[in-house]
């Protein structure tokens, strides 16, 4: 489960930011996780309490926003969900597209006091 290592890194990044901001505690952390990021949001949630124990994030709220796997067809310009459409344009059935979103793994928000 590589999510454990990912969550350890997220906690470290959040703690570093909180310390540089002279914060006493992190109350909330919001993550954006793309559908095609290779990261399982439920596994991140599972690891969160273990990774935050004894840190500035202990007891913090974890919110995970899932980001759709959007693409735009190079042939007809249609925007569509890649996964929901088997990576083919639903209009022209083309497989020549650019990814707009879906690979994100971002700390979007950090609530500190």
Backbone as JSON Lines, residues from 0, in Angstrom:
{"i":0,"aa":"X","n":[0.85,-1.18,0.0],"ca":[0.0,0.0,0.0],"c":[0.89,1.25,0.0]}
{"i":1,"aa":"X","n":[1.06,1.85,-1.16],"ca":[1.9,3.03,-1.25],"c":[1.23,4.26,-0.67]}
{"i":2,"aa":"X","n":[-0.07,4.18,-0.38],"ca":[-0.78,5.31,0.21],"c":[-0.23,5.68,1.59]}
{"i":3,"aa":"X","n":[0.32,4.71,2.31],"ca":[0.92,5.0,3.61],"c":[2.09,5.97,3.44]}
{"i":4,"aa":"X","n":[2.97,5.7,2.52],"ca":[4.1,6.59,2.25],"c":[3.64,7.95,1.74]}
{"i":5,"aa":"X","n":[2.62,7.94,0.9],"ca":[2.08,9.2,0.39],"c":[1.51,10.03,1.54]}
{"i":6,"aa":"X","n":[0.75,9.39,2.43],"ca":[0.16,10.12,3.55],"c":[1.25,10.62,4.49]}
{"i":7,"aa":"X","n":[2.3,9.85,4.7],"ca":[3.41,10.32,5.54],"c":[4.02,11.59,4.94]}
{"i":8,"aa":"X","n":[4.17,11.63,3.62],"ca":[4.71,12.81,2.96],"c":[3.76,14.0,3.06]}
{"i":9,"aa":"X","n":[2.46,13.74,2.92],"ca":[1.48,14.82,3.04],"c":[1.52,15.42,4.44]}
{"i":10,"aa":"X","n":[1.58,14.57,5.46],"ca":[1.64,15.05,6.84],"c":[2.91,15.86,7.06]}
{"i":11,"aa":"X","n":[4.03,15.4,6.53],"ca":[5.29,16.13,6.67],"c":[5.22,17.5,6.01]}
{"i":12,"aa":"X","n":[4.67,17.56,4.82],"ca":[4.52,18.83,4.1],"c":[3.61,19.78,4.88]}
{"i":13,"aa":"X","n":[2.48,19.26,5.37],"ca":[1.54,20.08,6.13],"c":[2.16,20.59,7.43]}
{"i":14,"aa":"X","n":[2.9,19.74,8.11],"ca":[3.57,20.16,9.35],"c":[4.61,21.24,9.08]}
{"i":15,"aa":"X","n":[5.4,21.06,8.03],"ca":[6.41,22.06,7.68],"c":[5.75,23.41,7.41]}
{"i":16,"aa":"X","n":[4.66,23.39,6.64],"ca":[3.94,24.63,6.34],"c":[3.41,25.26,7.63]}
{"i":17,"aa":"X","n":[2.8,24.44,8.49],"ca":[2.24,24.95,9.75],"c":[3.32,25.57,10.62]}
{"i":18,"aa":"X","n":[4.45,24.93,10.71],"ca":[5.56,25.46,11.53],"c":[6.07,26.78,10.96]}
{"i":19,"aa":"X","n":[6.23,26.84,9.63],"ca":[6.71,28.08,9.01],"c":[5.7,29.22,9.21]}
{"i":20,"aa":"X","n":[4.43,28.87,9.38],"ca":[3.37,29.86,9.59],"c":[3.12,30.14,11.07]}
{"i":21,"aa":"X","n":[3.97,29.56,11.92],"ca":[3.84,29.7,13.37],"c":[2.48,29.23,13.89]}
{"i":22,"aa":"X","n":[1.93,28.22,13.27],"ca":[0.65,27.65,13.69],"c":[0.89,26.66,14.83]}
{"i":23,"aa":"X","n":[-0.1,26.57,15.69],"ca":[-0.03,25.63,16.8],"c":[-0.63,24.28,16.46]}
{"i":24,"aa":"X","n":[-1.59,24.28,15.52],"ca":[-2.31,23.06,15.21],"c":[-2.92,23.16,13.82]}
{"i":25,"aa":"X","n":[-2.99,22.01,13.16],"ca":[-3.7,21.9,11.89],"c":[-5.08,21.32,12.2]}
{"i":26,"aa":"X","n":[-6.11,22.05,11.81],"ca":[-7.49,21.62,12.09],"c":[-8.1,20.83,10.95]}
{"i":27,"aa":"X","n":[-7.68,21.16,9.73],"ca":[-8.29,20.54,8.56],"c":[-7.3,20.53,7.4]}
{"i":28,"aa":"X","n":[-7.36,19.45,6.64],"ca":[-6.58,19.36,5.42],"c":[-7.49,18.85,4.31]}
{"i":29,"aa":"X","n":[-7.45,19.53,3.17],"ca":[-8.27,19.16,2.03],"c":[-7.33,18.72,0.91]}
{"i":30,"aa":"X","n":[-7.57,17.52,0.4],"ca":[-6.77,16.97,-0.69],"c":[-7.63,16.84,-1.94]}
{"i":31,"aa":"X","n":[-7.01,17.06,-3.08],"ca":[-7.63,16.73,-4.36],"c":[-6.95,15.49,-4.89]}
{"i":32,"aa":"X","n":[-7.73,14.46,-5.19],"ca":[-7.19,13.2,-5.68],"c":[-7.87,12.87,-7.0]}
{"i":33,"aa":"X","n":[-7.09,12.81,-8.06],"ca":[-7.61,12.51,-9.38],"c":[-7.97,11.05,-9.53]}
{"i":34,"aa":"X","n":[-8.98,10.81,-10.34],"ca":[-9.48,9.46,-10.6],"c":[-8.39,8.57,-11.21]}
{"i":35,"aa":"X","n":[-7.45,9.16,-11.94],"ca":[-6.37,8.39,-12.58],"c":[-5.02,8.61,-11.91]}
{"i":36,"aa":"X","n":[-5.02,9.06,-10.66],"ca":[-3.77,9.35,-9.96],"c":[-3.06,8.08,-9.49]}
{"i":37,"aa":"X","n":[-3.79,6.97,-9.45],"ca":[-3.21,5.74,-8.92],"c":[-3.27,5.67,-7.41]}
{"i":38,"aa":"X","n":[-3.96,6.62,-6.8],"ca":[-4.09,6.69,-5.35],"c":[-5.53,6.36,-4.96]}
{"i":39,"aa":"X","n":[-5.69,5.49,-3.96],"ca":[-7.02,5.09,-3.5],"c":[-7.4,5.99,-2.31]}
{"i":40,"aa":"X","n":[-8.4,6.86,-2.5],"ca":[-8.78,7.78,-1.43],"c":[-9.11,7.08,-0.11]}
{"i":41,"aa":"X","n":[-9.77,5.95,-0.16],"ca":[-10.12,5.22,1.07],"c":[-8.88,4.75,1.82]}
{"i":42,"aa":"X","n":[-7.84,4.4,1.08],"ca":[-6.58,3.99,1.72],"c":[-5.9,5.19,2.38]}
{"i":43,"aa":"X","n":[-5.98,6.36,1.76],"ca":[-5.44,7.57,2.39],"c":[-6.17,7.86,3.69]}
{"i":44,"aa":"X","n":[-7.49,7.74,3.66],"ca":[-8.29,7.96,4.87],"c":[-7.91,6.98,5.96]}
{"i":45,"aa":"X","n":[-7.69,5.74,5.59],"ca":[-7.31,4.7,6.54],"c":[-5.97,5.03,7.21]}
{"i":46,"aa":"X","n":[-5.03,5.55,6.45],"ca":[-3.69,5.85,6.96],"c":[-3.62,7.15,7.75]}
{"i":47,"aa":"X","n":[-4.6,8.02,7.58],"ca":[-4.51,9.37,8.14],"c":[-4.31,9.4,9.65]}
{"i":48,"aa":"X","n":[-5.13,8.7,10.39],"ca":[-5.02,8.77,11.86],"c":[-3.7,8.19,12.36]}
{"i":49,"aa":"X","n":[-3.2,7.16,11.69],"ca":[-1.91,6.57,12.08],"c":[-0.77,7.55,11.82]}
{"i":50,"aa":"X","n":[-0.8,8.18,10.66],"ca":[0.29,9.08,10.26],"c":[0.28,10.41,11.01]}
{"i":51,"aa":"X","n":[-0.88,10.81,11.52],"ca":[-0.96,12.1,12.2],"c":[-0.76,12.01,13.71]}
{"i":52,"aa":"X","n":[-0.72,10.81,14.23],"ca":[-0.56,10.63,15.68],"c":[0.74,11.29,16.15]}
{"i":53,"aa":"X","n":[0.61,12.16,17.15],"ca":[1.77,12.84,17.72],"c":[2.29,14.0,16.88]}
{"i":54,"aa":"X","n":[1.5,14.43,15.88],"ca":[1.92,15.54,15.02],"c":[0.97,16.72,15.22]}
{"i":55,"aa":"X","n":[1.25,17.81,14.53],"ca":[0.37,18.97,14.56],"c":[-0.98,18.69,13.89]}
{"i":56,"aa":"X","n":[-1.07,17.58,13.18],"ca":[-2.3,17.22,12.48],"c":[-3.17,16.24,13.27]}
{"i":57,"aa":"X","n":[-2.7,15.79,14.43],"ca":[-3.49,14.83,15.2],"c":[-4.85,15.42,15.53]}
{"i":58,"aa":"X","n":[-5.9,14.67,15.2],"ca":[-7.27,15.11,15.43],"c":[-7.84,16.0,14.34]}
{"i":59,"aa":"X","n":[-7.04,16.31,13.32],"ca":[-7.5,17.15,12.22],"c":[-8.53,16.42,11.37]}
{"i":60,"aa":"X","n":[-9.33,17.2,10.67],"ca":[-10.32,16.65,9.73],"c":[-9.63,16.48,8.37]}
{"i":61,"aa":"X","n":[-9.85,15.34,7.75],"ca":[-9.35,15.08,6.4],"c":[-10.53,15.09,5.45]}
{"i":62,"aa":"X","n":[-10.44,15.94,4.44],"ca":[-11.46,15.98,3.39],"c":[-10.78,15.66,2.07]}
{"i":63,"aa":"X","n":[-11.35,14.73,1.33],"ca":[-10.79,14.35,0.03],"c":[-11.8,14.67,-1.05]}
{"i":64,"aa":"X","n":[-11.38,15.53,-1.97],"ca":[-12.2,15.87,-3.13],"c":[-11.69,15.05,-4.31]}
{"i":65,"aa":"X","n":[-12.58,14.31,-4.93],"ca":[-12.2,13.46,-6.06],"c":[-12.32,14.25,-7.35]}
{"i":66,"aa":"X","n":[-11.3,14.19,-8.16],"ca":[-11.25,14.95,-9.41],"c":[-11.51,14.0,-10.57]}
{"i":67,"aa":"X","n":[-12.47,14.37,-11.41],"ca":[-12.85,13.54,-12.55],"c":[-11.7,13.43,-13.56]}
{"i":68,"aa":"X","n":[-11.75,12.36,-14.33],"ca":[-10.75,12.13,-15.38],"c":[-11.28,12.71,-16.68]}
{"i":69,"aa":"X","n":[-11.05,14.01,-16.87],"ca":[-11.58,14.69,-18.04],"c":[-10.55,14.77,-19.16]}
{"i":70,"aa":"X","n":[-11.07,14.6,-20.36],"ca":[-10.24,14.74,-21.56],"c":[-10.97,15.59,-22.57]}
{"i":71,"aa":"X","n":[-10.23,16.05,-23.57],"ca":[-10.84,16.78,-24.67],"c":[-10.38,16.11,-25.96]}
{"i":72,"aa":"X","n":[-11.35,15.79,-26.8],"ca":[-11.08,15.1,-28.06],"c":[-10.35,16.03,-29.02]}
{"i":73,"aa":"X","n":[-9.25,15.55,-29.6],"ca":[-8.5,16.35,-30.57],"c":[-9.21,16.43,-31.93]}
{"i":74,"aa":"X","n":[-10.15,15.54,-32.15],"ca":[-10.85,15.5,-33.43],"c":[-12.05,16.45,-33.46]}
{"i":75,"aa":"X","n":[-12.91,16.34,-32.43],"ca":[-14.16,17.13,-32.47],"c":[-14.26,18.18,-31.36]}
{"i":76,"aa":"X","n":[-13.33,18.17,-30.39],"ca":[-13.33,19.17,-29.33],"c":[-14.23,18.85,-28.14]}
{"i":77,"aa":"X","n":[-14.87,17.7,-28.15],"ca":[-15.76,17.3,-27.05],"c":[-14.97,17.07,-25.77]}
{"i":78,"aa":"X","n":[-15.48,17.6,-24.65],"ca":[-14.91,17.31,-23.34],"c":[-15.71,16.15,-22.75]}
{"i":79,"aa":"X","n":[-15.0,15.18,-22.16],"ca":[-15.69,13.99,-21.65],"c":[-14.88,13.32,-20.56]}
{"i":80,"aa":"X","n":[-15.57,12.51,-19.74],"ca":[-14.91,11.73,-18.7],"c":[-14.25,10.52,-19.36]}
{"i":81,"aa":"X","n":[-12.95,10.44,-19.23],"ca":[-12.18,9.38,-19.88],"c":[-12.58,7.99,-19.4]}
{"i":82,"aa":"X","n":[-12.67,7.82,-18.09],"ca":[-12.97,6.5,-17.53],"c":[-14.39,6.08,-17.88]}
{"i":83,"aa":"X","n":[-15.35,6.98,-17.68],"ca":[-16.74,6.65,-17.94],"c":[-17.01,6.32,-19.41]}
{"i":84,"aa":"X","n":[-16.14,6.77,-20.3],"ca":[-16.33,6.55,-21.74],"c":[-15.26,5.64,-22.34]}
{"i":85,"aa":"X","n":[-14.63,4.82,-21.5],"ca":[-13.62,3.86,-21.96],"c":[-12.53,4.52,-22.8]}
{"i":86,"aa":"X","n":[-12.17,5.74,-22.43],"ca":[-11.09,6.48,-23.07],"c":[-11.34,6.75,-24.56]}
{"i":87,"aa":"X","n":[-12.61,6.82,-24.94],"ca":[-13.02,7.14,-26.31],"c":[-14.02,8.29,-26.28]}
{"i":88,"aa":"X","n":[-13.93,9.17,-27.24],"ca":[-14.87,10.28,-27.33],"c":[-16.29,9.75,-27.53]}
{"i":89,"aa":"X","n":[-17.24,10.19,-26.72],"ca":[-18.61,9.71,-26.87],"c":[-19.31,10.24,-28.13]}
{"i":90,"aa":"X","n":[-18.76,11.28,-28.73],"ca":[-19.37,11.87,-29.92],"c":[-18.83,11.23,-31.2]}
{"i":91,"aa":"X","n":[-17.52,11.29,-31.4],"ca":[-16.93,10.79,-32.66],"c":[-16.24,9.44,-32.51]}
{"i":92,"aa":"X","n":[-16.2,8.93,-31.26],"ca":[-15.58,7.63,-30.94],"c":[-14.05,7.64,-31.11]}
{"i":93,"aa":"X","n":[-13.48,8.83,-31.29],"ca":[-12.03,8.95,-31.43],"c":[-11.28,8.64,-30.15]}
{"i":94,"aa":"X","n":[-10.05,8.19,-30.32],"ca":[-9.2,7.88,-29.17],"c":[-8.0,8.83,-29.1]}
{"i":95,"aa":"X","n":[-8.07,9.92,-29.82],"ca":[-7.01,10.91,-29.84],"c":[-7.48,12.1,-29.0]}
{"i":96,"aa":"X","n":[-7.01,12.18,-27.76],"ca":[-7.47,13.18,-26.82],"c":[-6.33,13.7,-25.96]}
{"i":97,"aa":"X","n":[-6.56,14.83,-25.32],"ca":[-5.65,15.4,-24.32],"c":[-6.33,15.33,-22.97]}
{"i":98,"aa":"X","n":[-5.57,14.95,-21.95],"ca":[-6.12,14.9,-20.6],"c":[-6.16,16.31,-20.01]}
{"i":99,"aa":"X","n":[-7.3,16.65,-19.43],"ca":[-7.49,17.93,-18.77],"c":[-7.27,17.78,-17.27]}
{"i":100,"aa":"X","n":[-7.82,16.72,-16.71],"ca":[-7.68,16.49,-15.27],"c":[-7.83,15.0,-14.99]}
{"i":101,"aa":"X","n":[-7.38,14.63,-13.79],"ca":[-7.54,13.25,-13.36],"c":[-6.31,12.65,-12.71]}
{"i":102,"aa":"X","n":[-5.17,13.3,-12.84],"ca":[-3.94,12.77,-12.22],"c":[-3.52,13.52,-10.97]}
{"i":103,"aa":"X","n":[-4.35,14.44,-10.52],"ca":[-3.99,15.29,-9.39],"c":[-3.8,14.53,-8.08]}
{"i":104,"aa":"X","n":[-2.87,15.02,-7.3],"ca":[-2.73,14.68,-5.89],"c":[-2.18,15.94,-5.25]}
{"i":105,"aa":"X","n":[-3.09,16.77,-4.76],"ca":[-2.77,18.13,-4.35],"c":[-3.29,18.41,-2.94]}
{"i":106,"aa":"X","n":[-2.46,19.07,-2.14],"ca":[-2.95,19.64,-0.88],"c":[-3.6,20.95,-1.28]}
{"i":107,"aa":"X","n":[-4.92,20.95,-1.28],"ca":[-5.68,22.13,-1.75],"c":[-5.84,23.17,-0.66]}
{"i":108,"aa":"X","n":[-6.02,22.71,0.56],"ca":[-6.34,23.64,1.65],"c":[-5.8,23.09,2.96]}
{"i":109,"aa":"X","n":[-5.35,24.02,3.81],"ca":[-4.84,23.64,5.13],"c":[-5.4,24.65,6.12]}
{"i":110,"aa":"X","n":[-6.2,24.17,7.06],"ca":[-6.76,25.04,8.1],"c":[-5.92,24.94,9.36]}
{"i":111,"aa":"X","n":[-5.34,26.06,9.79],"ca":[-4.46,26.06,10.95],"c":[-4.88,27.12,11.96]}
{"i":112,"aa":"X","n":[-4.44,26.92,13.19],"ca":[-4.63,27.97,14.21],"c":[-3.3,28.21,14.89]}
